[in-house]
């Protein structure tokens, strides 16, 4: 499948308490919030809300992320490379608003991914909340036991 992305909207806004805490910035600091529909062969696969401290990505617009990779742009334009991330995955029921963007029914099963990424100096670069259509994904996890019986 050919990956793609359509920017629904992009705006700058104050981080607020929750996002400020997650991103390691003051609640009054500005962040860039971009909503995109991620696609495969033109079909909606996920709805992504990207939050980035504005001082890390001056001039970033929604058009910059149309059918492109945020990570490639982060590296080529801003000289930042993601060095670590933490991601959670949990079940989710698609809301009415999400269903419009994902071309699915409200209440459909989905996966909710939340990811916080950092660059080498430890700064938090992004917080992403993505709703992935449950009917379009299967998650595979490889498990490698160690000699002590632990898993990694």
N, C-alpha and C positions, 0 to 999 in steps of 0.2 A: 504494500500500500504506500501511496505517496503522502507523506505528512504535510500538514499545512496549519495555518493559524490565521484567524480573522480577529482583529481588534474591534471589540464592541464599543469601548470607550477607554479613555485615559485621562487622569486628572491628578493634580497636586492637592494635598490636603494635610491638615495637622495629623500627626501620628495618633494622638489620643493615648490614654493610659495603657490599654491592652497591647496595641501594636508597638507603642513606644517601649514597653517592657520587653516584648519579644525581640525587637530589633536593636535593643540596647541604645536607644536615643531618647531624648527628652519628649514628653507628651506634646509639647508645643512645636517640636521640630517638624519640618515638612517631609512628607514621603510622596513617592509617585505610586499611584494605584492604577494598575492596568487590568482590565477584564478582557480576556480572549476566549474564543471558542477554538479549541484544538480539533483538527480534522484529520481524517484518513480517506484518501481518494474523494475529498470534498464532502464527506459525511461527518456530522458532528460526533466527536468521541468524548470530549471533556470540556468543562467550563472551568477556566483558570482565573483566579484573582491573585495577581502578583503585587506585592508591597515591597518597595525598595527605598531606603533613605535617599532623599533627593540630592544630598551633597555628594553621594557616590556616583550619580549618573546625571550630571548636569546636561540639560538639553534633551533628555530622553523623551520621545513622543510615542504615542500609540502606533503611528505610521512606521516607526523604526522596527516594530515587532510584528508587522504584518507579514505572514508567511516566512518568519525568520526565527532563529534561535536566540533567546535572551543570553545564554551562556557564551555563544560565539560573539555577540555584540559586546558583552561585558568585557571579554578579553581583547577584542580587536580595537574597540574605541576607548575603553577606560583602563586597559592594562590590568584588569582584575581576573583572577582565576579562582574558581571554587575549589577549596581544598578539603572540605568536610561538610557533611549535612546530616541532619536527623529528620527522619520521616515517619509519620504514623499513618496507618491505613485502618479504616473502620467502615462498617456498613452504614449506609445513608439512604434515606428516602428522598427522591427528587421533589423539590418544591415546585409550586406553580411557576414561579419566575424562572427557575433553572430549566424546567421542562420546555419552555418556549425556545431557549437557546440550544438545548440538546435534541430537539425534535423527538421528544418522548413524552410519555404520560406523567402527570403529577402522581407521586406515590410510587413510581417505578423504583426498583432496587438499583442502587449505585454504590460505588466506593468513594469514600471521602479521604483524600490524601492531604496531609498538612506537612509542609517541609520548611525547615529553617536551614539556610546554607551560610557558610562562613568562608572568608578568604584566609590566606596563610597567616596574616597578622592577628587573626582571631575576630575581626570585625564581622558582625552579622550583615550579610549582603542582601538577603531576601527572606521574606515569609510568603509562602505560596499556599493557597487553599484551592484545591482542585476537586471537582466532582466528575468522576468517570462513570460513564454509562455501564451499568452492570451487565447488560446484554451484549456488550462488545468486548469485554475483557475477561481474561482468566489470569490469575496470578500464580506464578511458579516460583518456588523458593528452593534453592540448592542448599543442602545441609552437609557440612563436612565434620564428622566426629573427630576429636583429637584422641591421642593415645590414652588420656585420662578419662575418657568417656564424656567429656564436655562437648558441646556443640558450638560452632562459630559460624 
